[in-house]
Amino acid sequence: MPRDVVGQCRRTWRRIGVSREDAAEMAAELAADLDAARRDGRDPQSFVGGDPTGFARAWASERGVVPLRYRTGRLMLAVLLGVLPGPFAGMFAVFGLASADLAQVVGRDPEGIHSPNWLVALLFAVSAVATWAGALAAASAVLRFHADAARQTTVRVLAVLLPLIALGAAASTALVARHWNYPYGLGVVLTEIAVPFAAVVASAGAARTAIVRRSRPAPSPTEPAPHAMVF
């Protein structure tokens, strides 16, 4: 039904922040187009490509009616969730190669299993690439969900920034650990893991804030400057 399609589009426009006036104008245009398509024998769902939500996001973006919001908190959470699987999978693979359980499975003496350096380096490299790709994919997904106008710019900046921040944080953590003669303990290990994560997530939030501030047009003298962040 055309009414159902228009209703789905209205809900999408409301979610991504389209103003009531723009949403009402677009809904009226869409309803008229759907009525014309129905008279021509076309199904309303086929008119919007079978995806009213995606159609609504794309149309709103093309018309430039989606407000550019910070969404820093959501982006930081997405980046955090995106980077988590890579490092833990890498650690599991590296330490799992030397485990007694693996030795028992392959029928080897646990003392006789030694992972070659090239394999350990390869696993860590794969983990690093997976971490980088996961962060970018998560950031892109959450911004795409909101039809964010600065999505591509944000992803490009993060693609360059995140590896540099991660390497710097990891190197700094290693230097601190070396200074304290590489102490052991659960708290130490968790701290060494948390510091690079925190640095990456914080840098993603800072980069997003800077991008939005730079992308937003300067307010006119008669309009108050927006200063409320949307999380």
C-alpha positions in Angstrom: 0.0 0.0 0.0 1.3 3.5 -0.8 0.3 4.7 2.7 2.5 2.0 4.3 5.5 3.0 2.1 5.0 6.7 2.9 4.7 5.9 6.6 8.0 3.9 6.6 9.7 6.8 4.8 8.3 9.3 7.4 9.7 7.3 10.3 13.1 7.1 8.6 13.1 10.8 8.0 12.2 11.5 11.6 14.9 9.2 12.8 17.7 10.8 10.8 16.6 14.3 11.8 14.8 15.7 8.7 12.7 18.7 9.7 8.9 18.3 9.8 8.4 20.8 6.9 10.9 19.0 4.6 9.5 15.6 5.6 5.9 16.7 4.9 6.9 18.1 1.5 8.8 14.9 0.6 5.9 12.7 1.8 3.4 14.6 -0.4 5.7 14.2 -3.4 6.2 10.5 -2.7 2.5 9.9 -2.2 1.7 11.6 -5.6 4.4 9.5 -7.3 3.2 6.3 -5.8 -0.4 7.0 -6.8 0.8 7.7 -10.4 2.9 4.5 -10.3 -0.1 2.5 -9.1 -2.3 3.8 -11.9 0.4 2.6 -14.3 0.3 -0.8 -12.7 3.5 -0.6 -10.6 3.7 -1.9 -7.1 4.6 0.7 -4.4 7.4 -1.5 -3.1 9.0 -1.8 -6.5 8.9 2.0 -6.9 11.2 2.4 -3.9 13.4 -0.6 -4.9 11.8 -2.9 -2.2 13.6 -0.9 0.5 11.6 2.1 1.7 14.1 2.8 4.5 17.1 2.9 2.2 15.1 4.9 -0.4 14.1 7.5 2.3 17.7 7.8 3.5 19.1 8.2 -0.1 16.5 10.7 -1.1 16.9 12.8 2.0 20.7 12.8 1.5 20.3 13.8 -2.2 18.1 16.7 -1.2 20.5 17.9 1.5 17.8 17.9 4.2 19.6 15.7 6.7 21.2 17.9 9.4 24.8 17.3 10.2 25.0 16.2 13.8 28.0 15.2 15.9 26.9 11.7 16.9 30.2 11.4 18.7 29.1 9.0 21.3 27.5 6.6 18.8 30.6 6.7 16.6 33.0 6.0 19.5 30.9 3.1 20.6 30.8 1.7 17.1 34.6 2.0 16.8 35.1 0.3 20.1 32.9 -2.6 19.1 34.5 -2.7 15.7 38.1 -3.0 17.1 37.5 -5.5 19.8 37.3 -8.8 17.7 40.7 -8.3 15.9 43.1 -8.1 18.8 41.4 -10.8 20.8 41.3 -13.1 17.9 45.0 -12.4 17.2 46.0 -13.1 20.9 43.9 -16.3 20.9 45.6 -17.5 17.7 49.1 -16.7 18.9 48.8 -18.1 22.4 46.7 -21.0 21.3 49.5 -22.3 19.1 51.6 -22.9 22.2 48.8 -24.4 24.3 48.9 -27.8 25.8 45.4 -28.6 24.5 46.6 -28.0 20.9 49.6 -30.2 21.5 47.3 -32.9 22.7 45.1 -32.6 19.6 48.0 -32.9 17.2 49.7 -35.5 19.3 52.8 -33.5 20.1 54.8 -32.9 23.3 53.7 -29.4 24.6 57.4 -28.6 25.1 58.1 -29.4 21.5 55.7 -27.0 19.9 57.3 -23.7 19.0 55.6 -21.2 16.7 58.0 -19.7 14.1 58.5 -16.0 14.3 57.2 -15.4 10.8 53.9 -17.1 11.7 53.5 -15.0 14.9 54.2 -11.9 12.9 51.7 -12.9 10.2 49.0 -13.5 12.8 49.6 -10.2 14.4 49.5 -8.5 11.0 46.2 -10.1 10.1 44.9 -9.1 13.5 45.9 -5.5 13.0 44.3 -5.3 9.5 41.1 -6.9 10.9 41.1 -4.4 13.7 41.5 -1.5 11.3 38.9 -2.8 8.9 36.4 -3.5 11.8 36.7 0.0 13.1 36.1 1.6 9.7 33.2 -0.8 8.9 31.5 -0.1 12.2 32.0 3.7 11.9 30.7 3.7 8.3 27.7 1.5 9.3 26.5 3.8 12.1 26.9 6.9 10.0 25.2 5.3 7.0 22.3 4.4 9.3 21.8 8.1 10.0 22.4 9.1 6.4 25.2 11.3 7.6 26.5 13.8 5.1 30.1 13.6 6.4 30.3 9.8 6.5 32.8 9.4 3.7 35.0 12.2 5.1 34.9 10.7 8.5 35.8 7.2 7.3 38.7 8.5 5.2 40.1 10.5 8.1 39.8 7.5 10.4 41.4 5.2 7.9 44.6 7.3 8.2 44.4 8.4 11.8 43.5 5.2 13.6 46.6 3.2 12.6 48.9 6.1 13.7 47.2 6.5 17.0 47.2 2.7 17.7 50.9 2.4 16.9 51.7 5.4 19.1 49.6 4.1 22.0 51.1 0.6 21.7 54.6 1.9 21.5 54.1 4.2 24.5 52.6 1.3 26.5 55.5 -0.9 25.6 58.0 1.8 26.7 56.3 2.2 30.1 56.2 -1.5 30.6 59.9 -1.7 29.7 60.7 1.1 32.2 59.0 -0.9 35.0 60.8 -4.1 33.8 57.8 -5.7 32.2 55.6 -6.4 35.3 53.1 -9.2 35.2 49.6 -9.5 36.6 46.0 -9.3 35.4 45.7 -5.6 36.2 48.9 -4.8 34.2 47.7 -6.9 31.2 44.3 -5.3 31.2 45.8 -1.8 31.4 48.2 -2.6 28.5 45.2 -3.7 26.4 42.9 -0.9 27.5 45.3 2.0 26.8 45.5 1.5 23.0 41.8 0.9 22.8 41.1 4.1 24.7 43.4 6.1 22.6 41.8 4.8 19.3 38.3 5.4 20.5 39.1 8.9 21.9 40.9 9.9 18.7 37.9 8.8 16.7 35.6 11.0 18.8 38.0 14.0 18.5 38.3 13.5 14.8 34.6 13.3 14.3 34.0 16.5 16.4 36.6 18.4 14.3 35.1 17.2 11.0 31.6 18.2 11.9 32.7 21.6 13.1 34.6 22.2 9.9 31.8 20.9 7.7 29.0 22.9 9.3 28.3 26.3 7.7 29.0 29.3 9.8 25.8 30.6 11.4 24.4 33.9 10.2 24.4 36.8 12.6 20.6 36.5 13.1 20.8 32.8 14.0 22.2 31.4 17.3 25.1 29.0 16.9 24.1 25.4 17.6 26.1 24.0 20.6 24.2 20.9 21.7 25.8 17.6 20.8 23.6 14.7 19.9 24.7 11.3 21.1 
